[in-house]
Amino acid sequence: MVLVDIPGSKSITARALFLAAAADGVTTLQRPLRSDDTEGFAEGLTRLGYRVGRTPDAWQIDGRPQGPALAEADVFCRDGATTARFLPALAAAGHGVYRFDASPQMRRRPLLPLTRALRDLGVDVRHEEAEGHHPLTVRAAGVEGGEVVLDAGQSSQYLTALLLLGPLTRTGLRVTVTDLVSAPYVEITLAMMRAFGVEVGREGNTYVVPPGGYRATTYAIEPDASTASYFFAAAALTGGEVTVPGLGEGALQGDLGFVEVLRRMGARVAVGADRTTVAGTGELRGVTVNMRDISDTMPTLAALAPFATGPVRIEDVANTRVKECDRLEACAENLRRLGVEVATGPDWIEIRPDADGSPSAGAPKGADIKTYGDHRIVMSFAVTGLRVPGISFDDPGCVRKTFPGFHEAFGELAKALRKDVVG
């Protein structure tokens, strides 16, 4: 059995940074993820005038319920979607002029449903170039609150940004959602708001957020479940056994549900109180699975699928087309490069592996993976590389977005799994 220490959750670290900045008092975040995305978020807070103290194992943030300390700021959000979507909402609660820009990759990603909702609440948000995309400027004068309708069918982050803003408004928010993707991420938001002293109500599809602000606290960041998916998949593929401490029955992240997909494929799965273990059995069955709620793990399953004994069909993942890249097509293209038969539709992908699922004639062959600068494409196809020699990446370093030490950690895992299986 191999014990794997997974870095902190990107999603939880980003939310915790927003909550800490908005809270009344000093918040300590324990074991935050240190990656390009989260460092970019912390840097964005600093640019807005918040004090962020960083040590290797903890970050301390001085909260300002009244909003940014500076009346004018220019924030570069790098590649981070949480930074690019959450920080304009946080800035709206203050008083000043705040400009936000991002990398070319992030500039391509949509923002319009959130922009429209903020405008409906009276926030002055102006896009400088393409409507609904960065760069943008927020001319903030606080937010009164009220009722708003939101389409969160492209990203649950739009809803999270509004929910996080809610307690900073003068009268609270009522957000009615017409469509919602990746719902477990919203549950993360609600649980974390509760930890900072705010209880959000639900009336059907309407979220009711009270005013009154947040309380500072000490908050421990759990390991990243999306990142853990690659290590669990590695166990299922190689016949080894991997345990991830810190992710168990009480985990906030819906992406831990990926292990149930592995169970359906034939792996042994044990979810304990504070840890999860996956063991390969030598069999990977084909499956049809709806991954709407855990779509960040879609590439992990796609990269594992060539070794199944039957077709693997992944459905309801249209939102993966507007991530760091069009992940659905990126997976399809790279699988074809490996010699695997693939079909795609607007919101689905079907991988049709060699009949016996073994690395023989007709099975995947080595190729250079086109990453599109997307960390999840690299980490997913690293799993394929455990069984297919000759896999390389055109941009292996893009993993710094969420896991700068991924290649070293995954290399150590591969060695340990070989010993585990042979032993």
VEXVO-454049 format. One record per residue (C-alpha): residue number from 0; x, y, z. Coordinates in Angstrom, 2 decimals. Each point is the difference from the previous one (the first is absolute). Layout:
<nodes>
seq / px / py / pz
NUM / X / Y / Z
...
</nodes>
This chain:
<nodes>
seq / px / py / pz
0 / 0.00 / 0.00 / 0.00
1 / 1.29 / 3.48 / -0.96
2 / -0.86 / 3.01 / 2.17
3 / -0.27 / 3.22 / -2.06
4 / 0.09 / 3.51 / 1.44
5 / -2.15 / 2.13 / -2.31
6 / 0.39 / 3.82 / 0.10
7 / -2.88 / 2.14 / 1.26
8 / -3.15 / 0.54 / -2.05
9 / 0.14 / 2.84 / -2.52
10 / -3.76 / 0.58 / 0.24
11 / 0.01 / 0.12 / 3.78
12 / 3.13 / 2.19 / 0.18
13 / -1.55 / 2.58 / -2.36
14 / -3.27 / 0.14 / 1.94
15 / 1.86 / 0.19 / 3.29
16 / 2.05 / 2.96 / -1.26
17 / -3.18 / 1.88 / -0.96
18 / -1.69 / -0.81 / 3.32
19 / 3.09 / 0.96 / 2.00
20 / 0.28 / 3.33 / -1.83
21 / -3.68 / 0.73 / 0.61
22 / -0.07 / -1.08 / 3.66
23 / 0.23 / 2.20 / 3.05
24 / 3.38 / -0.81 / 1.56
25 / 3.11 / -2.03 / -0.84
26 / -0.47 / -3.44 / -1.59
27 / 2.63 / -2.74 / -0.12
28 / -0.14 / -2.49 / -2.87
29 / 1.82 / -3.26 / 0.76
30 / 1.61 / -2.04 / -2.81
31 / -1.21 / 2.24 / -2.86
32 / 0.87 / -1.07 / -3.53
33 / 3.09 / 1.81 / -1.27
34 / -0.32 / 0.12 / -3.78
35 / -0.15 / 2.56 / -2.78
36 / -3.78 / 0.37 / 0.36
37 / -0.10 / 0.47 / 3.77
38 / 3.12 / 2.18 / 0.10
39 / -1.68 / 2.13 / -2.66
40 / -3.13 / 0.29 / 2.16
41 / 2.05 / 1.02 / 3.05
42 / 1.95 / 2.49 / -2.11
43 / -3.33 / 1.42 / -1.26
44 / -1.12 / 0.56 / 3.59
45 / 3.27 / 1.79 / 0.72
46 / -0.48 / 2.23 / -3.05
47 / -3.44 / 0.94 / 1.38
48 / 1.59 / 1.00 / 3.31
49 / -0.60 / -3.06 / 2.20
50 / 2.82 / -1.21 / 2.23
51 / 0.97 / -3.59 / -0.82
52 / 2.78 / -1.61 / 2.04
53 / 1.37 / -3.23 / -1.49
54 / 2.10 / -2.72 / 1.62
55 / 0.54 / -3.49 / -1.48
56 / -2.80 / -1.65 / 2.02
57 / -2.41 / 2.86 / 0.76
58 / -1.29 / 3.28 / -1.37
59 / -1.40 / 2.83 / 2.13
60 / -2.41 / 2.54 / -1.44
61 / -1.22 / 3.21 / 1.64
62 / -3.66 / 0.23 / -0.94
63 / -1.76 / 3.20 / -1.07
64 / -3.82 / -0.35 / -0.01
65 / -0.22 / 3.47 / -1.55
66 / 1.90 / -1.12 / -3.12
67 / 3.43 / 0.70 / -1.50
68 / 2.31 / 2.38 / 1.88
69 / 1.01 / 1.80 / -3.19
70 / -2.27 / 2.29 / -2.00
71 / 1.69 / -0.96 / -3.26
72 / 1.72 / -3.21 / -1.09
73 / 1.06 / -1.96 / -3.06
74 / -0.18 / -3.78 / 0.45
75 / 1.43 / -2.64 / -2.34
76 / -1.81 / -3.30 / 0.53
77 / 2.48 / -2.19 / -1.90
78 / -1.70 / -3.26 / -1.15
79 / -2.21 / -0.31 / 3.08
80 / -3.74 / -0.23 / -0.60
81 / -0.79 / 0.31 / 3.70
82 / 2.21 / 3.09 / 0.23
83 / -1.53 / 1.52 / -3.14
84 / -3.60 / -0.65 / 1.10
85 / 0.11 / 0.36 / 3.80
86 / 2.17 / 3.10 / 0.42
87 / -2.19 / 2.38 / -2.09
88 / -2.94 / -1.04 / 2.21
89 / 2.06 / 0.69 / 3.13
90 / 1.10 / 3.37 / -1.37
91 / -3.63 / 0.95 / -0.72
92 / -0.62 / 0.08 / 3.78
93 / 2.55 / 2.79 / 0.42
94 / 0.32 / 3.57 / -1.19
95 / 2.36 / 0.75 / -2.85
96 / 1.03 / -0.82 / -3.57
97 / 1.43 / -3.46 / -0.54
98 / 1.30 / -1.34 / -3.31
99 / 0.42 / -3.72 / -0.65
100 / 1.84 / -1.72 / -2.83
101 / 1.19 / -3.56 / -0.59
102 / 2.10 / -2.24 / -2.22
103 / -1.03 / -0.61 / -3.63
104 / -1.31 / -3.43 / 1.08
105 / -2.17 / 1.53 / 2.73
106 / -1.11 / 2.86 / -2.26
107 / -1.64 / -2.61 / -2.26
108 / -2.06 / -1.47 / 2.82
109 / -3.56 / 1.32 / 0.49
110 / -1.13 / 2.37 / 2.75
111 / -3.21 / 1.57 / -1.33
112 / -2.61 / -1.70 / 2.27
113 / 1.86 / 1.29 / 3.07
114 / 0.48 / 3.45 / -1.53
115 / -3.72 / 0.24 / -0.79
116 / -0.94 / -1.05 / 3.53
117 / 2.32 / 2.59 / 1.55
118 / -1.43 / 2.69 / -2.27
119 / -3.53 / -1.04 / 0.98
120 / 1.08 / 0.66 / 3.60
121 / 1.10 / 3.52 / -0.94
122 / 3.73 / -0.65 / -0.33
123 / 1.78 / 2.04 / -2.69
124 / 1.95 / -2.66 / -1.94
125 / 1.49 / 0.88 / -3.39
126 / 1.77 / -2.37 / -2.37
127 / 2.79 / 1.80 / -1.82
128 / 0.17 / -2.25 / -3.07
129 / -2.24 / -3.02 / -0.63
130 / -3.31 / 0.12 / 1.91
131 / -0.05 / -2.69 / 2.67
132 / 3.78 / -0.45 / 0.10
133 / 3.02 / 1.52 / 1.71
134 / 1.29 / 2.67 / 0.24
135 / -2.68 / 1.77 / 2.05
136 / -0.36 / 2.89 / 2.41
137 / -2.16 / 0.13 / 3.13
138 / -0.99 / 3.44 / 1.24
139 / -1.07 / -0.98 / 3.48
140 / -2.26 / 1.79 / 2.44
141 / -1.09 / -2.92 / 2.16
142 / -2.88 / -2.32 / -0.88
143 / -3.52 / 0.57 / 1.30
144 / -1.16 / -3.58 / -0.53
145 / -3.32 / -1.28 / -1.24
146 / -1.18 / -2.66 / -2.44
147 / 1.78 / -1.28 / -3.08
148 / -0.41 / -2.82 / -2.53
149 / 3.11 / -1.90 / -1.09
150 / 0.79 / -2.55 / -2.70
151 / 2.78 / -2.20 / 1.46
152 / -0.13 / -2.58 / -2.80
153 / 3.55 / 0.78 / -1.14
154 / 1.63 / 0.23 / 3.41
155 / -1.04 / -0.32 / 3.62
156 / 2.62 / 2.64 / 0.78
157 / -2.46 / 2.72 / -1.05
158 / -2.37 / -1.10 / 2.76
159 / 2.82 / -0.38 / 2.53
160 / 1.20 / 3.54 / -0.70
161 / -3.48 / 1.41 / 0.72
162 / -0.51 / -2.17 / 3.10
163 / 3.36 / 1.11 / 1.43
164 / -0.90 / 3.64 / -0.69
165 / -3.45 / -0.30 / 1.63
166 / 0.91 / 0.61 / 3.67
167 / 1.95 / 3.14 / -1.02
168 / -3.10 / 1.62 / -1.53
169 / -2.12 / 2.39 / 2.04
170 / -3.26 / -1.99 / -0.17
171 / 1.07 / -3.50 / -1.05
172 / -0.55 / -1.92 / -3.25
173 / -2.59 / -2.30 / -1.52
174 / 1.57 / -1.84 / -2.95
175 / -2.30 / -2.10 / -2.19
176 / 1.89 / -2.48 / -2.19
177 / -1.50 / -1.06 / -3.35
178 / 2.68 / -2.62 / -0.75
179 / 2.90 / -1.35 / 2.04
180 / 3.01 / -2.10 / -0.91
181 / 2.52 / -1.51 / 2.47
182 / -2.45 / 0.32 / 2.89
183 / 2.37 / -1.61 / 2.58
184 / 2.26 / 3.05 / -0.29
185 / -2.88 / 2.16 / 1.22
186 / -0.38 / -2.34 / 2.99
187 / 3.68 / 0.67 / 0.77
188 / -0.76 / 3.74 / -0.05
189 / -3.00 / -0.34 / 2.33
190 / 1.92 / -2.17 / 2.49
191 / 2.91 / 2.44 / 0.07
192 / -2.27 / 3.02 / 0.44
193 / -1.50 / -1.84 / 2.97
194 / 3.49 / -0.43 / 1.48
195 / 0.45 / 3.78 / -0.27
196 / -3.32 / 0.67 / 1.77
197 / -2.57 / 0.30 / -2.82
198 / -2.93 / -2.37 / -0.58
199 / -1.48 / 0.13 / -3.51
200 / -3.66 / -0.98 / -0.40
201 / -1.60 / -1.84 / -2.92
202 / -3.46 / 0.46 / -1.46
203 / -0.14 / -2.32 / -3.00
204 / 2.44 / 1.43 / -2.55
205 / 0.46 / 3.21 / 1.99
206 / 2.92 / 0.53 / 2.37
207 / -0.70 / 2.45 / 2.83
208 / 3.15 / 1.68 / 1.37
209 / -0.35 / 2.18 / 3.11
210 / 2.00 / 3.22 / 0.51
211 / 2.25 / 0.46 / 3.00
212 / 3.44 / -1.10 / -1.12
213 / 2.39 / -2.80 / 0.95
214 / 1.96 / -0.95 / 3.14
215 / 3.74 / -0.66 / -0.24
216 / 1.11 / -3.50 / 0.91
217 / 2.78 / -2.59 / -0.33
218 / -0.74 / -2.21 / -2.99
219 / 1.77 / -3.19 / -1.12
220 / 0.08 / -0.68 / -3.76
221 / -0.72 / -3.62 / -0.97
222 / 1.98 / -1.76 / -2.78
223 / -1.11 / 0.63 / -3.58
224 / -2.40 / -2.75 / -1.11
225 / 0.40 / 0.81 / -3.71
226 / 3.77 / -0.45 / 0.33
227 / -0.52 / -3.20 / 1.97
228 / -1.92 / -1.46 / -2.96
229 / 3.25 / -0.55 / -1.95
230 / 1.53 / -1.96 / 2.85
231 / -3.14 / -2.08 / 0.55
232 / -0.19 / -0.69 / -3.75
233 / 3.64 / -1.10 / 0.08
234 / -0.85 / -2.64 / 2.61
235 / -2.98 / -1.26 / -2.01
236 / 2.12 / -0.24 / -3.14
237 / 3.09 / -1.69 / 1.43
238 / -1.58 / -2.38 / 2.52
239 / 1.67 / 1.86 / 2.85
240 / -1.55 / 1.62 / 3.07
241 / -0.04 / 3.72 / 0.81
242 / -1.21 / 1.69 / 3.18
243 / -0.54 / 3.77 / 0.27
244 / -0.22 / 1.27 / 3.60
245 / -2.20 / 3.01 / 0.72
246 / -2.71 / -0.92 / -2.53
247 / -2.73 / -2.12 / 1.49
248 / -3.68 / -0.14 / 0.86
249 / -0.09 / 3.61 / 1.19
250 / 1.76 / 1.45 / -3.07
251 / -1.54 / 3.15 / -1.46
252 / 1.02 / -0.66 / -3.59
253 / -2.36 / -1.77 / -2.36
254 / 2.88 / -1.15 / -2.21
255 / 0.75 / -2.71 / 2.55
256 / -3.00 / -1.67 / -1.68
257 / 2.42 / -0.99 / -2.77
258 / 0.95 / -3.03 / 2.09
259 / -3.56 / -1.30 / -0.43
260 / 0.58 / 0.02 / -3.78
261 / 3.15 / -2.06 / 0.61
262 / -2.03 / -2.38 / 2.18
263 / -2.49 / -0.49 / -2.84
264 / 2.92 / -0.81 / -2.30
265 / 1.22 / -2.74 / 2.33
266 / 2.38 / 1.63 / 2.48
267 / -0.28 / -0.58 / 3.75
268 / -0.86 / 3.21 / 1.85
269 / -0.07 / 0.72 / 3.73
270 / -1.08 / 3.44 / 1.23
271 / 0.81 / 0.40 / 3.69
272 / -0.59 / 2.79 / 2.45
273 / 3.18 / 1.86 / -0.95
274 / 1.51 / -1.86 / -2.95
275 / -0.87 / -1.72 / -3.27
276 / 1.65 / -3.07 / -1.51
277 / -0.24 / -1.32 / -3.56
278 / 1.47 / -3.34 / -1.04
279 / 0.18 / -1.38 / -3.52
280 / -1.33 / -3.50 / -0.65
281 / 1.41 / -0.59 / -3.47
282 / -3.36 / 0.79 / -1.58
283 / -1.36 / 3.25 / -1.41
284 / -3.51 / -0.35 / -1.39
285 / -1.60 / 2.37 / -2.49
286 / -2.56 / 2.41 / 1.45
287 / -2.48 / 2.69 / -0.98
288 / 0.15 / 2.79 / 2.55
289 / -1.54 / 3.46 / 0.43
290 / 2.80 / 2.30 / 1.21
291 / -1.87 / 3.32 / 0.11
292 / 0.71 / 0.38 / 3.71
293 / 3.64 / -1.19 / -0.13
294 / 1.02 / 1.28 / -3.42
295 / 3.55 / 0.97 / 1.05
296 / 0.72 / -3.74 / 0.21
297 / -1.32 / -0.69 / -3.51
298 / 3.53 / 0.13 / -1.52
299 / 1.22 / -2.46 / 2.66
300 / -2.61 / -2.55 / -1.07
301 / 0.61 / 0.70 / -3.69
302 / 3.72 / -0.69 / 0.45
303 / -0.74 / -3.22 / 1.90
304 / -2.68 / -1.20 / -2.45
305 / 2.29 / -1.58 / -2.64
306 / 0.77 / -2.80 / 2.47
307 / -3.63 / -0.95 / 0.66
308 / -1.49 / -3.22 / -1.35
309 / -2.83 / 1.88 / -1.68
310 / -1.02 / 3.49 / -1.12
311 / 0.11 / 2.86 / 2.50
312 / -2.63 / 2.68 / -0.65
313 / 0.09 / 3.27 / 1.97
314 / -3.16 / 2.10 / -0.19
315 / -1.29 / 3.46 / 0.98
316 / 3.38 / 1.75 / -0.06
317 / -0.69 / 2.93 / -2.35
318 / 1.53 / 2.38 / 2.55
319 / 3.42 / -1.64 / -0.49
320 / 0.13 / 1.79 / -3.35
321 / 0.42 / 3.36 / 1.76
322 / 2.70 / -0.93 / 2.51
323 / 3.71 / 0.83 / -0.44
324 / -0.50 / -1.49 / -3.45
325 / -2.72 / -2.01 / -1.75
326 / 0.80 / -3.04 / 2.14
327 / -2.43 / -2.28 / -1.77
328 / 1.66 / 0.55 / -3.39
329 / 3.50 / 0.07 / 1.53
330 / -0.58 / -3.45 / 1.50
331 / -1.42 / -1.29 / -3.30
332 / 2.90 / 1.37 / -2.04
333 / 2.66 / -1.43 / 2.30
334 / -1.65 / -3.39 / 0.23
335 / -0.06 / -0.14 / -3.81
336 / 3.71 / 0.90 / 0.00
337 / 0.49 / -3.09 / 2.16
338 / -1.91 / -2.10 / -2.55
339 / -3.22 / -0.32 / 2.02
340 / -3.43 / 0.15 / -1.64
341 / -2.07 / 2.91 / 1.35
342 / -3.36 / 1.60 / -0.80
343 / -1.30 / 3.31 / 1.36
344 / -3.21 / 2.03 / 0.11
345 / -0.96 / 3.39 / 1.42
346 / 0.12 / -1.25 / 3.60
347 / 1.43 / -3.53 / -0.16
348 / 3.04 / -2.05 / -0.90
349 / 0.19 / -3.75 / -0.61
350 / 3.32 / -1.85 / 0.09
351 / 0.07 / -3.41 / -1.73
352 / 3.04 / -1.92 / 1.16
353 / 1.65 / -3.14 / -1.29
354 / -2.35 / -2.90 / 0.72
355 / 2.06 / -1.62 / 2.74
356 / 1.22 / 3.24 / 1.62
357 / 3.61 / -1.18 / -0.14
358 / 3.06 / 1.87 / -1.33
359 / 0.21 / -2.05 / -3.18
360 / -0.69 / 0.57 / -3.68
361 / -2.71 / 2.64 / -0.31
362 / 0.66 / 1.34 / 3.50
363 / 1.44 / 3.50 / 0.68
364 / 3.42 / 0.87 / -1.41
365 / 2.36 / 2.75 / 1.16
366 / -0.51 / 3.54 / -1.30
367 / 0.62 / 3.65 / 0.84
368 / -3.03 / 1.28 / 1.90
369 / -1.31 / 3.42 / -1.01
370 / -0.78 / 1.65 / 3.33
371 / -1.48 / 3.37 / -1.04
372 / 1.66 / 1.33 / 3.16
373 / -2.56 / -1.91 / 2.09
374 / 1.31 / -1.57 / 3.20
375 / -2.74 / -2.65 / 0.09
376 / 0.84 / -1.30 / -3.47
377 / 3.62 / -0.55 / 1.10
378 / -0.86 / -1.67 / 3.30
379 / -2.67 / -2.23 / -1.57
380 / 2.20 / -1.33 / -2.80
381 / 2.81 / -0.59 / 2.50
382 / -2.31 / -2.82 / 1.17
383 / -0.07 / -1.44 / -3.54
384 / 3.80 / 0.20 / 0.03
385 / 0.15 / -2.58 / 2.80
386 / -0.91 / -2.66 / -2.58
387 / 1.09 / 1.62 / -3.27
388 / 3.70 / 0.76 / -0.54
389 / 0.97 / 3.01 / -2.10
390 / -2.57 / 2.53 / 1.21
391 / 1.30 / 3.59 / 0.15
392 / -1.60 / 3.44 / 0.44
393 / 0.45 / 3.21 / -1.99
394 / -0.39 / 2.08 / 3.19
395 / 0.64 / -2.17 / 3.09
396 / 0.60 / 3.06 / 2.19
397 / -3.61 / 1.20 / -0.14
398 / -0.70 / -2.21 / 3.05
399 / 1.32 / 2.92 / 2.08
400 / -3.56 / 1.36 / -0.17
401 / -1.11 / -2.44 / 2.72
402 / 2.87 / -2.40 / 0.83
403 / 3.52 / 1.27 / -0.76
404 / 1.58 / -3.23 / 1.31
405 / -2.31 / -2.36 / -1.91
406 / 2.55 / -1.67 / -2.28
407 / 2.34 / -0.80 / 2.88
408 / -2.84 / -1.28 / 2.20
409 / -1.51 / -2.10 / -2.81
410 / 3.42 / -1.41 / -0.87
411 / 0.46 / -1.10 / 3.62
412 / -3.48 / -1.53 / -0.05
413 / 0.82 / -2.00 / -3.14
414 / 3.10 / -1.46 / 1.66
415 / -1.89 / -0.79 / 3.20
416 / -2.87 / -1.65 / -1.90
417 / 2.42 / -2.21 / -1.92
418 / 1.48 / -1.18 / 3.30
419 / -3.50 / -0.36 / 1.47
420 / -1.20 / -2.17 / -2.89
421 / 3.17 / -2.10 / -0.21
422 / 0.20 / -0.35 / 3.79
</nodes>
